[in-house]
């Protein structure tokens, strides 16, 4: 009973004492020192300092893999937090949103960091890397963790523990710095050699290598429109007093979250009204609004709510879905794996779309096609007939909307481009951020189950492919947008928890998607649940959880 059996990818097996650390078996993976970020143990990703307690199959997580890349980035953020505590023990450093291959940071006192301070942080981080300190995973008693985070002025972290009820709390530790365990980190600071700090606006960027770039840090691809949206939303979060999950949880416990939901929804309605006003200002030139954004951004509801605002202003919006312009499945291009690539531009009948758009702008009547996904081709005579008037504006929604190659025959001044994404400003605490991709993945898991009958495992399985398509077809064009709209609602993850939690628990340890399900479940533990009946009928969130007042 004090011995367990371990199995490795090469087919070998060993016996070891119960409680042996994972890092004792790195030699079995045949990888160079420092190349393993973590280990998959019975399909659950664990840090190298975790202790083994049951018979297990062990697989290495390479630093070059998608999981390894995310572990590296989280570890860099942890390293920066250690360096900042060493240099500025009385100043809190806040992580913000991502900007390309970087995270944006500011000081809580809102003082712009001096160039010398950024240089000092870089020097301290490099010193920690050179000294190669261990980063260990372990536990602390609940009360002890509360006292420590209080003493270290990690207020948001302490507040987060009010939602937790475990007698022992998972933590990461490096020297005398302790942080709440969110997900695995690398096991020592010496691995974290590739980074840079770059002054930016009122803070600085922590830059890291992109996916598939090894140790290379590419020049910053600036996104000023996205940055300004983030900053406005972040400022709003601080005004209403909710910039970290612990603040939201407190509203739930104090039974005042309904008022906050109303404020959050009203803020979003006002932003859509502002976008409608900008379109109205250009009403003599603009004849179509092109809406694009990554998966599960709420593009469809955004289009419907924008249409309402345009009608208030006397504009007649007519919706066109790019889904109806897919080519027949026998003409669909194939990806590298030989599978149909429905996300590339060539999957759409671009010439036919442009032919119809040109005819519409010339005042002609056209029959919009209707694509039947069951048979994989366009229905004959099944579409709507439309004609544009002086007050008509076409609302065109689809992932390629910002790419001018989609509407190549339409003059730029006739197009208004709107980029939609769920850019949450909410953090777990001061230096643990919530990735926008996690927000969208949870939306999609819930929606796919509610309306498409897909399991959580099925959605998780195809998510990497979705993200590859976004990096290729959407993100490169986001700066071409006339304006960006943030569809995130800071309370939504607490509602999505109600639906996603039981779906994620159906993913079992013998499925490869189990590690991601476990990570998401651990992430959702930080949220106090909010009942779905609190969500208004026209909320973007209803697109994913159901019972919307809109028809889809």
N, C-alpha and C positions, 0 to 999 in steps of 0.2 A: 504493500500500500504506500510505501515511501519512495517508490520508483515509478517513472513514467516512460512511455515509448514515444520516440520522435521519428518522423519520416521526412525525407528531403527530396527535392526535385530530381536528383540523379538516381533515385530508387533506393538509396542507402537508408539505414535505420540505426538508431542508437538508443540505449537506455540511459537515463540520468536521474539523479535525485530530485524528488519533488521540490519545487521552489527555485530551481536553477534559472539564472537570468538568460534571456534570449541571446545576448551578445556573446555567450560562451560558445556559440555554434557558428560564428561567422565564417570560419574556415570551410565549413561544409558547402558554402554557396559558390566557392570558386571565384569570388569577386575581389578586386583590389581593395586594399584598406581605404575606408572612407567612401566606398561606392554604394554602400547599403544605407538607405535612409531609415528603414523600419522593416518589420517582418510581418507577413500575413500568417497568422496562427489560426488554423481552422477557419480560414476566410475572414478573420477579424484582424485589422491592422493594429499592431501593438508597437510601442517604442522598444528599442533594444535593451533598455534597462528593466523591462517588465519581467516578472517571474512566471515560469510555466507551472501550471497546477493540474493539467490533465493531459492524457495522450493527445498528440497533435501532429498535424501535417504543417511543416514550415516552408514558406516560400519567401524569398527576399524581395523587398521593394527597392528597386534601383533609383538612385537620385535622378536618373534621366527619364524615368517613367512619369506619366501624368500625376500619379499619387505622390511620387518622390519630389516632383517639382513643387507641389503645394506644401509638402512637409518642409522643404527647404525655405520657402517663403515665410511660413509661420515661424520657423526657427530664426530667420533673420530678424523678424519683428521682435522676437523674444530677446535676441542679442542686443538690439537697439535699446530695448527697455532696460536691460542690465546696465548698458553703458550710460544711459541717461540718469539712472538712479545713482551710479557712481559719481557722475560729474555734477548733477543738479538734484541733490536729494530733497530739496524743498520746492521743486517745480514739477508739475505733472505734464507729461508728454502725451498728447492725444493723437491716436491714429485716425485718419479720415478714410476717404474713399480711394479706390484704385484709379490710376491714370496711366493707361498703357501698361507697361511692365514696371510699375512702381506704385508705392503707397504714399499718400500725402499726409504729412504730420504738422501739427502746430503745438505750441505750448498753451496750457490751460489759462495762463495769465494774459493771453492774447498779445504778448509782446513778440514782435517779429524777431526771429533768431538772428543774431549777428553772424557775419561770415566766420568770425573766429570761433564762435560756439559750434557751428557746423563742422569746422575743421577739427575742433577738439573731440566732437562725437565720433568723427571718422577715425581719428587717431586712437581713441579708446576702444572702439570696436575692433580695429586691427590688432591692438594689443591683446584683447581677449582671444582673438583668433590665434595669434602667435603662441599664447600661453596654453592653449588647447585644454580648457577647463571642461570637465564632464558636465553634461546636462542630464540630470537624473529624474526619473519618474517615481513617485511614491504617494504616501497618504499622510494626512494630518487629521487629528481629532477636530470635529466641527467647531467646538468652542475655541480651540487653539487657533484655527484658521481665521475665525472672526477677529480674535484679538490681534493676530499678526497683521491682517490687512488694515485694521483700524490704526494700529501703531504706525504702519508704513504709509498712511494716508492714501491707500488704494480704495477710495470711497466707493467707486462704482463696482469694484470687485466684491467688496463687503456687502453692498446692497444686493448684488446678484445672489449671494448665498441665502438671502431671506426666502428665496423660492425653493431652495434645496432642503431636504430633510434627512440626508444620509448622516450616519454617525461619524463616518470618516470621509474626508474630502480629498479627491485626486489633485495633486499639485505637480508642477515642474520646478526644479531647483537648479540653480547655478551659483556656486559659492554661497553667499548669504542672501541671494535674491530668490524669492519664492513667488510663483504665479499660479493662478488657477489652471488646471489641466483642461484644455479644450479639445485637443487632438494631439497625436504623436508629434514629437520634435526629434531632430537628429540627436545623437548621444554625446556629442562633444562640439565645442565651439570651433575647433581647428578645421572642421569641414566647411565652415561658412566663409570661404575666401572671396567669393565673387559678389560684390555689392559696390554701390557708391551712394553718396549723399549729395543731392543737388539742390541749391537754393531755388525756391519757387514761390511766387506770390508772397503771402504772409507767413510761409512756413518753409518746408523743404520736402524733397522726395527721397524715399528709400528705393533705390533702383536695383533691379535684379535681372538675371538672364531670362529671356523669353522661352517658351516651350520649344524644345528641340534645338536650342541655341547653345547647349553645353554651359560653358563658363563665360560666354560672350555677353556683354551688356551693350545693347544697341542704343544709338542716339534716341532721345526722347521723341516720341510721336505725340505732339501736343494736341489737346482737344479742348480748346477754350470754351466752346459752347457747353460741352458736358461739364467742365469744371465749374462754370458759372451757375449751372443748374444745381450741382451738388452744394456749392457754397450757399446759395439762397435757401436751399432746403435745410442745410445744417444750421444756418442762422435761425430759421423758423423753429427748429427743434429746440434750440437753446432758449428762445423766447418763451415757448410754451412749457419749458422745463422737462422735456423728455428727449434726452440724447443718448441714453443707454437703457438696456433692457430692464435693469433694476428699477428705474423710474416708472416704466410702463407697468411692471408688476405691482408696484406700490399703488398705482391708480386702480388696478384690479382689486387689490385687497381692501382699499378704502371705498370701493364701490362708486368711484367717480369716473370710470373709464368711458361711460356712455357720452359724457360731455366732451371728452377728448376725441372720441370717434367723430362726433358731429363737427368739431373744429377741423380735424384732419380732412374729412370729406369736403367741407366748405372751402378749405384752402385749395384742394385739387380742382373743384368746380371753378374757382376764381382763375386758376391758371389756364384752364381750357377756354374760359371767356376771354382772357387776354390774347390767346392764340387766335381765336375767332376775330377779335378786333383787328389784329395785324393783317389777317386775310382780307377783312372788309376794307382796310385802308388801300389795298391793292386790287380792289374788285374790278377795276376797269381793265386790268391786264391779266390777273390770275384766272385761269379757267379750270385748273385741276389742282387738288391737294394730294400729294403723294405721301403716304404714311408707311414707315418702315421701322423695324426694330427687331431685336432678338426674340427667340421663342418665349412665349408666356409673358410678354410684356404688357398685355392688355390692349393690343392695337385695335381689336374689333370694337371693344367698348369705348375706347377713346374716339374712334371714328363716329360712333353713334352719338356720343355726348357732344362732340364737336358739331355734328350735323344739327343738333337741337339749337346750339348757340348761334349757328349761322342762320337758321330759320328765323330766330328772334330778330336778326339784323336785316331780314328781307332777302336773304340769299337762298336759292333753291338747290340744296345739295342732292346729288344723285350718286349712289354708291356703285362702284364697280370692283369686283373681287378678282384679283389676279389668278386665283385658283381656277377660274373658268377658262383660262387661256393656256392650260397645260396642253402639251402635244399628246397625241395618242401614245399609249405605253410602249408600242413597238418602236417609237422614235425617241424614247427617253434615253438620254446619255447614261453611260455606266461609270461608276467610280473605280478607284484603284482595286477594290475587291471584286469588281464585276457586278456589283449590285446597282439597281436603278438609282440614279442621283437626281432626286426630285428638287434639290435645293440649288442646283446650278442654273444660271440664267437661260441656258439652252434647253432646259426642260419646259420653258414657256414658248408659246408661238408668238415671238416678239414682232415679226413682220405683220402678222394679222392684227395684233393689238394696235400697232401704230397706224395701220390702214384704217381701223375703225376710229381711232382718236382723231386722225386728220379729217375724216368725214364728219365726225361730230362737231369739230371746231368750225367746219365749213357750213354748218347749219343743216346737214343732212340727217335723216333718220336712219338708225342702224339697229340691227338685232344683236343684242349682247349674247354671247354663247352661254350655254349651261353645260358644265362638265360633269359627267357621271363617273364617280370614282370606282363604282362597283364594276363597271364594264371597261374602264380605262380609256374612255374616249368621249368626245363631244356629242351631246344629243342633237339630233337634227330637228330644227324648228322648235327647240324647247326653251329658248331664251326670251328676255324682255325686249321690247322695242322702245327706244328712247330717242329724243331729239333735244338738243340744248336750246335754251332761250337766252336772252341777255342776262338773266339773273341766275342762270344755272352754273354750278361749279361741280365738277366731277370729284368724288372722293375715292381715290384708288389706294387700296391697302394690300401690302405684300412685302416679302422680305427684300425685294430688289428695288423698292421704290426710290431710294436715294441714288441709285446708279443710273446715270444719264443714258447708258446703253439700252436701258429698258424702254425709254421714250425718246429715242434718238431723233425722231422726226418732228418733235415738238420744241418750239423755242423755249429757252430757259426762263424768260420773263413771264411765260404763261403758267409756270409751275411753281407751287409753294411746297417745300419739302419739310416734313415733320418727322423727327426721330423720336421714338418712344422707347423707354426702357425703365425697368424697376430699379431705381438708384437709391436704395435705402440709406438714410443718414444715421440710422440706429447702430450703435456698437454694443457688443456684449459688455465691455468695460473700457477703460481708457486706452488700452493697447491691444485689445482683441476685437477685430472687426467682424462684421457680418458680410460675407461675399455676396454680391448681387446675384451671382449665378446660383447660390443656394436658395435664395428667395424665389427665383424663377423655377428652379427644379422642383421645389415643394409645391408651387402653384401647378406645375404640369403634372406631377404625380397625382394630385387631387383631381384635376380636371380630366386626366386620361382615365381615371377610374370612374368618375361620375358620369362621363358622357361617351366614353369610347370602350369601356369594359376592359381596359388594360390594367395589369397588376403593377404594383410599385416596382417589382423586379424588372418587368418589361420596360418601364419608362427609364429606370436607372441604366439598363443595358444599352439603350439607344442614345442616352444623353451625350456621351463623348462624340458621337457622330454629329449630333446637333451642334455641339460647340465648335467642332471643326468647320462646319458650314458657316457658322456665325463669324468665325475669325476670317474666313475667306470671302464671304459674300456680303456681310453687313458692317462689321466694325471698320473696314477700310474706307467706308463711304460716310461715316457718321458726321465728319466735319463738313460735308456737302449740304447738310441740313440748314434750312433757314432758321429753324428754332428746334429746341429739344424739350420734350415733356417728360417729367418724372411721374411714372404711374405707381410708384411704391406708396404704400400706406403703412406707417410705422407700427400700427396695431395688428397688421394682417397675419404675421407669423403666429401670433397667439391664437388666431382663429383657425389658421391652416393646421395648427397642432391638433385640433379637435378631430380633423379628418385624416391627416397624414399619419398620426401615431399608430392607429390600429392597422393601417395598410403596410407600414414599414415593419411592423411586428410579424407580418405574414411572410416576410423574407427569411428563409431558414439558413442555418449555418452551412448546409451543403450546396448553397447557391453562391456563385461568384460575386453576385451583387450584395451579398450579406455585409461586407465591410463598409460599403457606402450607406446601407440602411442603418447600421450600428452608429456610424458617425452622425447621421442626420437625427437619429433618436437622441443621442447624447446632446446634440446641439439644441433640440427642442425642449430638453429638460429644463433649460434656463428660463422658459416662458411660462408664466401663469396663464392658463387657458381663458379665452374670451368666448362666450357663447355666440354661435353664428347668427342667432336671431337679433343681435345688436347691429348687424351689418345692413345698411340701407339698401333698398331694392335696386337702385341705379348705380351702386358702387361698382368700380372695376373689379373688386374682389368677387362679386357675384358671377362674373364670367367663368370663374374657376370652381366655386363651391355650389353654384346652382341657385335656382329661384330668383333669377334676375327679372326685372321688369322689362328688359329688352328681349327681343327675339333674335336668335342666332341661327 
